[in-house]
């Protein structure tokens, strides 16, 4: 397994930026942040099925707005 440096987390900024999210949305968002941090190019794929899996959501729970 590849080693990745620790991910810095400024809790005051994170909480301020995510206060509008539900608990489910917060968990999914944080998981996607971690996946992004661990990806070498720091990008997420443009693939809703993969993103749902990374966020540990069913495809039905993973709804993207604005597409």
PEGIGI-V522123 format. One record per pair of residues at least 12 apart in sequence whose C-alpha atoms are under 10 Angstrom apart, sorted by the first residue. I is the first residue (numbers start at 1). J is the second residue. D is the distance in whole Angstrom. If there is no record, write none. Layout:
# PEGIGI-V522123
I,J,D
I,J,D
This chain:
# PEGIGI-V522123
2,38,9
3,38,9
4,37,8
4,38,6
4,39,9
4,40,9
5,37,9
5,38,9
6,37,9
6,38,10
7,33,9
7,34,8
7,37,7
7,38,9
8,37,10
14,30,10
18,30,10
24,55,10
24,57,9
24,61,10
25,55,9
25,61,10
25,62,10
27,55,8
27,56,9
27,57,10
28,51,9
28,52,9
28,53,10
28,54,8
28,55,5
28,56,7
28,57,8
28,62,9
29,54,10
29,55,7
30,55,8
31,51,10
31,54,7
31,55,5
31,56,8
32,44,8
32,51,8
32,52,9
32,53,10
32,54,6
32,55,6
32,56,10
33,54,10
33,55,9
34,54,9
34,55,10
35,51,10
35,54,7
35,55,9
36,54,10
48,62,8
48,63,8
48,64,8
49,62,8
52,64,10
